[in-house]
Structures are given as structure tokens and as C-alpha cells.
Amino acid sequence: MKKNDRIVTTNPNGGWDVKGGGTRSSAHAPTQKEAVARGRQIVGNLGGGDLSIQDRDGKIRAKDTIAPGNDPRRSKG
């Protein structure tokens, strides 16, 4: 997994997580739809990358390549 890539996966305590390469989640949402939307936003703000979406069984059901977003905190240069 590249630095900007994220995966949407179920949380064992309920809901859905957006995870990167680390142990902590980047975000948590009650529904998969909300987690996917937040994951797209995170990846776009990081400069673009891939978002993988798992089903409840942990199998990748979809992948999405996200273009760089318009994050005002990032310098353009």
C-alpha cells in the first residue's frame, strides 16, 4: 500500500473504518457509503491515490483511483 492509499473496511465494534498503512484508522463512519465518501476526501487531500473498498467478508469489492484534491492547506507550486 502506498502512503496516500486507503482502504474502507468493517470495524469489529460496528460501522466502517478508513485505514492507511498504520494501526489507527484515518476515519470512522456508521455506514459504508459515508466511509467511502470520507476516504475519497482523505486520499484527494493527500495528493491522490487508490481507495479500496472491502465487503463485510473482507474481500475487495471495488477500487477507485482518486485524483489530487483541492486542499487549501497544501501549497501549490
C-alpha positions as CSV (number, residue, x, y, z in Angstrom):
1,M,0.0,0.0,0.0
2,K,1.4,3.4,-1.0
3,K,1.5,6.3,1.5
4,N,-1.7,8.0,0.2
5,D,-3.7,4.8,-0.4
6,R,-6.6,4.0,1.9
7,I,-9.0,1.0,2.4
8,V,-12.5,1.0,3.7
9,T,-13.1,-1.9,6.0
10,T,-15.6,-3.0,8.7
11,N,-14.9,-2.1,12.3
12,P,-15.3,-5.0,14.7
13,N,-17.2,-2.7,17.1
14,G,-19.6,-1.6,14.3
15,G,-19.5,0.8,11.4
16,W,-16.8,1.2,8.9
17,D,-13.2,2.5,9.0
18,V,-10.9,4.2,6.6
19,K,-7.4,2.8,7.1
20,G,-4.0,3.6,5.8
21,G,-0.7,1.7,6.4
22,G,-0.7,2.4,10.2
23,T,-2.6,0.8,13.0
24,R,-5.0,3.6,13.6
25,S,-8.0,4.5,11.4
26,S,-7.9,7.7,9.4
27,A,-11.7,8.0,9.9
28,H,-14.8,6.1,11.2
29,A,-18.3,6.2,9.8
30,P,-21.6,4.4,10.7
31,T,-22.2,3.4,7.0
32,Q,-20.0,2.1,4.3
33,K,-21.3,4.9,2.0
34,E,-20.2,7.6,4.4
35,A,-16.8,5.9,4.9
36,V,-16.2,5.7,1.1
37,A,-17.0,9.4,0.8
38,R,-14.6,10.3,3.6
39,G,-12.0,8.0,2.2
40,R,-12.2,9.7,-1.2
41,Q,-11.8,13.1,0.5
42,I,-8.8,12.0,2.5
43,V,-7.0,10.5,-0.5
44,G,-7.7,13.5,-2.6
45,N,-6.4,15.9,0.1
46,L,-3.2,13.8,0.4
47,G,-2.5,14.3,-3.3
48,G,-4.4,11.4,-4.9
49,G,-4.0,7.6,-4.7
50,D,-6.1,4.5,-4.6
51,L,-9.1,3.7,-2.4
52,S,-10.0,0.0,-1.9
53,I,-13.4,-0.9,-0.6
54,Q,-14.0,-4.2,1.2
55,D,-17.2,-6.1,1.6
56,R,-18.3,-7.4,5.0
57,D,-16.3,-10.6,4.4
58,G,-13.1,-8.6,3.9
59,K,-12.9,-9.2,0.1
60,I,-12.1,-6.2,-2.1
61,R,-15.3,-5.4,-4.0
62,A,-14.1,-2.2,-5.7
63,K,-11.1,0.0,-6.2
64,D,-11.1,3.7,-7.1
65,T,-8.3,5.9,-8.2
66,I,-8.6,9.4,-6.8
67,A,-7.1,12.5,-8.3
68,P,-5.4,15.1,-6.2
69,G,-8.0,17.3,-4.3
70,N,-8.2,20.9,-3.6
71,D,-6.8,21.1,-0.1
72,P,-6.2,24.8,0.9
73,R,-3.6,23.6,3.4
74,R,-1.3,22.2,0.7
75,S,0.9,24.7,-1.1
76,K,0.7,24.8,-4.9
77,G,4.0,25.2,-6.5
